[in-house]
Each structure stands twice: as C-alpha cells, then as structure tokens.
C-alpha cells in the first residue's frame, strides 16, 4: 500500500511541476529562461536608429 502511495505521489508532483512550468512559460517567459517580448524589444532597440520602448520598471 505505501509503495503505491509513493508512486502516485511522485507522479502527481511531476505532473504539477510540468503544469506550473508551462503556465510560467506562457505568461512569464523570462522567468524560465525563454526569450520573451521584453527581451526581444531590448534587442531590437540596439539596432541603429531604433528607439527603445518604455518599460514599467524605467520609472524606478
């Protein structure tokens, strides 16, 4: 009985972890190491003659 509980618990932890990672990857890609919109905007602002977009953190 206890072996089954450990196996089911382990599978549940893996499934929940994958779901949390997928949700973070969609809504906050920079948090999980994916180049998101903010990073792409920063890269494009380095092009010759391009202007950087304002970011909410700029006022801090």
N, CA, C and O atoms as a GROMACS GRO file, in nm:
protein
  240
    1UNK      N    1   0.082  -0.120   0.000
    1UNK     CA    2   0.000   0.000   0.000
    1UNK      C    3   0.086   0.126   0.000
    1UNK      O    4   0.058   0.218  -0.077
    2UNK      N    5   0.188   0.132   0.083
    2UNK     CA    6   0.269   0.254   0.091
    2UNK      C    7   0.351   0.276  -0.036
    2UNK      O    8   0.380   0.391  -0.072
    3UNK      N    9   0.388   0.167  -0.105
    3UNK     CA   10   0.462   0.182  -0.230
    3UNK      C   11   0.375   0.250  -0.335
    3UNK      O   12   0.422   0.335  -0.410
    4UNK      N   13   0.249   0.212  -0.341
    4UNK     CA   14   0.157   0.272  -0.437
    4UNK      C   15   0.137   0.421  -0.407
    4UNK      O   16   0.127   0.501  -0.500
    5UNK      N   17   0.132   0.456  -0.281
    5UNK     CA   18   0.115   0.597  -0.243
    5UNK      C   19   0.236   0.678  -0.286
    5UNK      O   20   0.222   0.790  -0.334
    6UNK      N   21   0.355   0.622  -0.269
    6UNK     CA   22   0.477   0.692  -0.309
    6UNK      C   23   0.481   0.710  -0.460
    6UNK      O   24   0.518   0.817  -0.509
    7UNK      N   25   0.444   0.608  -0.535
    7UNK     CA   26   0.446   0.616  -0.682
    7UNK      C   27   0.343   0.719  -0.730
    7UNK      O   28   0.374   0.803  -0.814
    8UNK      N   29   0.222   0.712  -0.678
    8UNK     CA   30   0.117   0.807  -0.719
    8UNK      C   31   0.156   0.949  -0.679
    8UNK      O   32   0.135   1.043  -0.756
    9UNK      N   33   0.212   0.966  -0.559
    9UNK     CA   34   0.256   1.098  -0.516
    9UNK      C   35   0.366   1.154  -0.603
    9UNK      O   36   0.367   1.273  -0.635
   10UNK      N   37   0.460   1.068  -0.642
   10UNK     CA   38   0.570   1.112  -0.728
   10UNK      C   39   0.518   1.155  -0.865
   10UNK      O   40   0.560   1.257  -0.919
   11UNK      N   41   0.426   1.077  -0.919
   11UNK     CA   42   0.368   1.113  -1.050
   11UNK      C   43   0.291   1.244  -1.038
   11UNK      O   44   0.297   1.328  -1.128
   12UNK      N   45   0.218   1.262  -0.929
   12UNK     CA   46   0.142   1.386  -0.911
   12UNK      C   47   0.235   1.507  -0.902
   12UNK      O   48   0.205   1.612  -0.959
   13UNK      N   49   0.346   1.493  -0.832
   13UNK     CA   50   0.442   1.604  -0.820
   13UNK      C   51   0.500   1.639  -0.956
   13UNK      O   52   0.515   1.757  -0.989
   14UNK      N   53   0.534   1.539  -1.036
   14UNK     CA   54   0.589   1.564  -1.169
   14UNK      C   55   0.487   1.634  -1.257
   14UNK      O   56   0.520   1.731  -1.326
   15UNK      N   57   0.363   1.586  -1.256
   15UNK     CA   58   0.258   1.646  -1.340
   15UNK      C   59   0.233   1.791  -1.298
   15UNK      O   60   0.223   1.879  -1.384
   16UNK      N   61   0.223   1.817  -1.170
   16UNK     CA   62   0.201   1.954  -1.121
   16UNK      C   63   0.319   2.043  -1.158
   16UNK      O   64   0.299   2.158  -1.197
   17UNK      N   65   0.441   1.993  -1.145
   17UNK     CA   66   0.559   2.072  -1.180
   17UNK      C   67   0.560   2.109  -1.327
   17UNK      O   68   0.593   2.223  -1.363
   18UNK      N   69   0.526   2.015  -1.412
   18UNK     CA   70   0.523   2.043  -1.556
   18UNK      C   71   0.415   2.146  -1.588
   18UNK      O   72   0.437   2.234  -1.671
   19UNK      N   73   0.300   2.135  -1.524
   19UNK     CA   74   0.193   2.232  -1.548
   19UNK      C   75   0.233   2.372  -1.502
   19UNK      O   76   0.208   2.470  -1.572
   20UNK      N   77   0.295   2.382  -1.386
   20UNK     CA   78   0.340   2.513  -1.338
   20UNK      C   79   0.444   2.572  -1.432
   20UNK      O   80   0.439   2.692  -1.462
   21UNK      N   81   0.538   2.490  -1.480
   21UNK     CA   82   0.640   2.538  -1.574
   21UNK      C   83   0.574   2.587  -1.703
   21UNK      O   84   0.611   2.692  -1.756
   22UNK      N   85   0.477   2.511  -1.754
   22UNK     CA   86   0.409   2.550  -1.878
   22UNK      C   87   0.335   2.682  -1.861
   22UNK      O   88   0.337   2.767  -1.950
   23UNK      N   89   0.269   2.699  -1.747
   23UNK     CA   90   0.197   2.825  -1.722
   23UNK      C   91   0.295   2.942  -1.713
   23UNK      O   92   0.270   3.048  -1.770
   24UNK      N   93   0.406   2.923  -1.642
   24UNK     CA   94   0.507   3.029  -1.634
   24UNK      C   95   0.567   3.058  -1.771
   24UNK      O   96   0.594   3.174  -1.803
   25UNK      N   97   0.589   2.956  -1.852
   25UNK     CA   98   0.646   2.975  -1.985
   25UNK      C   99   0.555   3.058  -2.074
   25UNK      O  100   0.603   3.132  -2.160
   26UNK      N  101   0.426   3.045  -2.055
   26UNK     CA  102   0.332   3.121  -2.138
   26UNK      C  103   0.320   3.265  -2.090
   26UNK      O  104   0.324   3.358  -2.171
   27UNK      N  105   0.305   3.284  -1.960
   27UNK     CA  106   0.277   3.418  -1.908
   27UNK      C  107   0.401   3.497  -1.867
   27UNK      O  108   0.401   3.620  -1.876
   28UNK      N  109   0.507   3.431  -1.823
   28UNK     CA  110   0.630   3.497  -1.779
   28UNK      C  111   0.751   3.424  -1.837
   28UNK      O  112   0.826   3.361  -1.762
   29UNK      N  113   0.772   3.431  -1.968
   29UNK     CA  114   0.878   3.352  -2.030
   29UNK      C  115   1.018   3.385  -1.980
   29UNK      O  116   1.104   3.296  -1.975
   30UNK      N  117   1.044   3.512  -1.943
   30UNK     CA  118   1.177   3.547  -1.897
   30UNK      C  119   1.211   3.478  -1.765
   30UNK      O  120   1.328   3.455  -1.735
   31UNK      N  121   1.110   3.447  -1.685
   31UNK     CA  122   1.132   3.382  -1.556
   31UNK      C  123   1.189   3.241  -1.571
   31UNK      O  124   1.260   3.193  -1.483
   32UNK      N  125   1.158   3.176  -1.682
   32UNK     CA  126   1.203   3.037  -1.702
   32UNK      C  127   1.310   3.027  -1.810
   32UNK      O  128   1.337   2.917  -1.859
   33UNK      N  129   1.370   3.139  -1.848
   33UNK     CA  130   1.481   3.136  -1.942
   33UNK      C  131   1.444   3.138  -2.088
   33UNK      O  132   1.526   3.105  -2.173
   34UNK      N  133   1.322   3.176  -2.119
   34UNK     CA  134   1.278   3.185  -2.258
   34UNK      C  135   1.281   3.332  -2.298
   34UNK      O  136   1.236   3.418  -2.222
   35UNK      N  137   1.333   3.361  -2.415
   35UNK     CA  138   1.338   3.499  -2.461
   35UNK      C  139   1.197   3.544  -2.494
   35UNK      O  140   1.136   3.497  -2.590
   36UNK      N  141   1.148   3.634  -2.415
   36UNK     CA  142   1.012   3.684  -2.434
   36UNK      C  143   1.008   3.818  -2.503
   36UNK      O  144   1.108   3.863  -2.560
   37UNK      N  145   0.893   3.881  -2.499
   37UNK     CA  146   0.871   4.008  -2.568
   37UNK      C  147   0.962   4.118  -2.516
   37UNK      O  148   1.014   4.197  -2.594
   38UNK      N  149   0.982   4.124  -2.385
   38UNK     CA  150   1.066   4.228  -2.327
   38UNK      C  151   1.210   4.216  -2.378
   38UNK      O  152   1.272   4.316  -2.415
   39UNK      N  153   1.263   4.095  -2.379
   39UNK     CA  154   1.400   4.075  -2.425
   39UNK      C  155   1.413   4.103  -2.574
   39UNK      O  156   1.513   4.160  -2.618
   40UNK      N  157   1.314   4.065  -2.652
   40UNK     CA  158   1.319   4.092  -2.796
   40UNK      C  159   1.312   4.242  -2.823
   40UNK      O  160   1.381   4.292  -2.912
   41UNK      N  161   1.230   4.315  -2.745
   41UNK     CA  162   1.225   4.460  -2.760
   41UNK      C  163   1.360   4.523  -2.725
   41UNK      O  164   1.404   4.617  -2.791
   42UNK      N  165   1.426   4.471  -2.622
   42UNK     CA  166   1.557   4.523  -2.583
   42UNK      C  167   1.660   4.499  -2.692
   42UNK      O  168   1.742   4.586  -2.721
   43UNK      N  169   1.656   4.381  -2.753
   43UNK     CA  170   1.750   4.352  -2.861
   43UNK      C  171   1.725   4.443  -2.981
   43UNK      O  172   1.819   4.493  -3.042
   44UNK      N  173   1.599   4.464  -3.015
   44UNK     CA  174   1.566   4.548  -3.130
   44UNK      C  175   1.603   4.694  -3.105
   44UNK      O  176   1.631   4.767  -3.200
   45UNK      N  177   1.602   4.738  -2.980
   45UNK     CA  178   1.636   4.876  -2.952
   45UNK      C  179   1.784   4.903  -2.973
   45UNK      O  180   1.826   5.019  -2.981
   46UNK      N  181   1.864   4.798  -2.983
   46UNK     CA  182   2.007   4.815  -3.008
   46UNK      C  183   2.039   4.836  -3.155
   46UNK      O  184   2.153   4.867  -3.191
   47UNK      N  185   1.940   4.818  -3.240
   47UNK     CA  186   1.962   4.841  -3.383
   47UNK      C  187   1.987   4.990  -3.408
   47UNK      O  188   1.938   5.076  -3.335
   48UNK      N  189   2.062   5.018  -3.511
   48UNK     CA  190   2.096   5.155  -3.547
   48UNK      C  191   1.970   5.236  -3.575
   48UNK      O  192   1.891   5.198  -3.661
   49UNK      N  193   1.952   5.347  -3.505
   49UNK     CA  194   1.839   5.436  -3.530
   49UNK      C  195   1.709   5.397  -3.463
   49UNK      O  196   1.609   5.466  -3.478
   50UNK      N  197   1.708   5.288  -3.390
   50UNK     CA  198   1.584   5.243  -3.325
   50UNK      C  199   1.571   5.308  -3.188
   50UNK      O  200   1.670   5.337  -3.122
   51UNK      N  201   1.448   5.330  -3.148
   51UNK     CA  202   1.420   5.388  -3.016
   51UNK      C  203   1.369   5.279  -2.923
   51UNK      O  204   1.290   5.194  -2.964
   52UNK      N  205   1.414   5.282  -2.801
   52UNK     CA  206   1.369   5.183  -2.703
   52UNK      C  207   1.229   5.216  -2.656
   52UNK      O  208   1.195   5.332  -2.634
   53UNK      N  209   1.147   5.112  -2.640
   53UNK     CA  210   1.013   5.131  -2.586
   53UNK      C  211   1.023   5.152  -2.436
   53UNK      O  212   1.115   5.102  -2.371
   54UNK      N  213   0.928   5.226  -2.381
   54UNK     CA  214   0.929   5.247  -2.237
   54UNK      C  215   0.885   5.120  -2.167
   54UNK      O  216   0.799   5.046  -2.216
   55UNK      N  217   0.944   5.095  -2.053
   55UNK     CA  218   0.914   4.976  -1.974
   55UNK      C  219   0.865   5.022  -1.839
   55UNK      O  220   0.912   5.124  -1.788
   56UNK      N  221   0.772   4.950  -1.778
   56UNK     CA  222   0.719   4.993  -1.647
   56UNK      C  223   0.827   5.008  -1.540
   56UNK      O  224   0.810   5.088  -1.448
   57UNK      N  225   0.936   4.934  -1.549
   57UNK     CA  226   1.042   4.943  -1.448
   57UNK      C  227   1.132   5.063  -1.470
   57UNK      O  228   1.216   5.092  -1.384
   58UNK      N  229   1.119   5.135  -1.581
   58UNK     CA  230   1.206   5.250  -1.609
   58UNK      C  231   1.187   5.362  -1.506
   58UNK      O  232   1.281   5.437  -1.480
   59UNK      N  233   1.070   5.374  -1.447
   59UNK     CA  234   1.045   5.483  -1.353
   59UNK      C  235   1.108   5.459  -1.216
   59UNK      O  236   1.111   5.550  -1.133
   60UNK      N  237   1.157   5.338  -1.191
   60UNK     CA  238   1.223   5.308  -1.063
   60UNK      C  239   1.365   5.344  -1.077
   60UNK      O  240   1.442   5.328  -0.982
   0.00000   0.00000   0.00000
